[in-house]
């Protein structure tokens, strides 16, 4: 949460920073601000609302300096006001700071600083940390062997409990930025005569593809031509410079109305990228390069535990179904936020997986650390290369779908489903799944991009349905077996971008409670593929119809429902059950998307949400 950009270099800082903030806006969009060091002082512009508001504000003042910091906020401490927006300036005017995270002991520090004569203009924990740095900076002797600035930051951070990704400027240190992280991502961009720091590579790639991923408890000192990294305890760090393969076009919207729309339509290509090079030559199983666990070790595993949050958890639940179905091994899934505190018994041969698009979700990270602390190997299924989860995992599988900008996860979700299905195949082929069954499974997975292309052809039809259903305030999504998590996902998508109350349920479970909600005011979306329990699903539909509930039925080709049962029908291609959840994701995503558009909602920046949730 919160987008961060800092710049020192040969160009003007403000235009680059504001451009970067626009690319990071999906991380938080309550307010935005920029501070530039120029003419012997900090010039600050900040405004509640979107970066566009900041741009208007910034245009009113001259921001000429070459050194600056900028921020988009997702509020934690203090309401959404101009005063609470970042950057914050210390009351002695010496230090400017932007921050992502939460300083848990801020009230204790604030009390101390008030006694020392520091004053505060905002309700934020960030302003407290900013003044703490000013306090140590003022006391810090000038020494020949270390920057006074870095030393003051280190001393301050030793007193700060909680999480932070911070970037700081000091008034009498023009051309220098100090940045540090604990729990909140920060990436350094190493350019030609310029240095950048950002919370996300999207803000860096227009200038350089050479990056350094800062680790927890590291402090970096940046100048236009150089950078050094040390630990919080002043230990030396040898930086590793990585190359990012995302281009600037990957994070642009092109001709689409929203990133969510673009990312829904990118899914065939995303699936192709997620599969590339991952099938064995004989076409009967999957192969993964980065698992860091030998087939022999894998064969000892007799149970899997999956943890994730939100949409990624739904992908885990589908994977649970696939592994149990095709590899015949037990799987448990849990909310990452619950796992950490449940202290559930794990058995010796359990393999632990986490799934996370961003790789920065703090609850997932905490669950992973807890599993590691208990001595388990943890593998990660993750999209953002170099993310904290990817770096801390013992091994894993990258999704390779490029940047996902829309807050509502779509292409990352279907690629997680695909990778989960490939994993089930990989494990299944080590056990009872025959060569022939493996080949059929691989053929099915390879056909998933085309099946999704076909499902996407339903978009105009779904758009029309959305117009008729956008005014409802409640909706149910009902599915069974591997499509039950897709029902949950459909309900989550609708809730988060259209603010319609929606519930996902196993279709037959509906009669044990949710049926009480049914009336002409609460439509149900049924996921009703061809298969052995279609008749049972049809019975559930009849129960809804008998209570005047409207029905949107998503069926596979060839299914014939009783005359007049469904009010609306969406047809998707019939396919192998390993691919079915991927194909069914498309109409539920499109339905939510078009309903949200019809209601005039801000699809890519839904209220109260942020793309990656880095606070507990
Ligand atoms: O980056 P992650 O996959 O760890 O994110 C997990 C959830 O926060 C995320 O899936 C969230 O539920 C999305 N907004 C869903 O569209």
Boltz pocket constraint, residues with backbone or C-beta under 6 A from the ligand:
constraints:
  - pocket:
      binder: B
      contacts: [[A, 309], [A, 310], [A, 311], [A, 312], [A, 355], [A, 356], [A, 357], [A, 358], [A, 359], [A, 360], [A, 361], [A, 364], [A, 407], [A, 408], [A, 409], [A, 410], [A, 496], [A, 609], [A, 610], [A, 611], [A, 612], [A, 613]]
      max_distance: 6.0
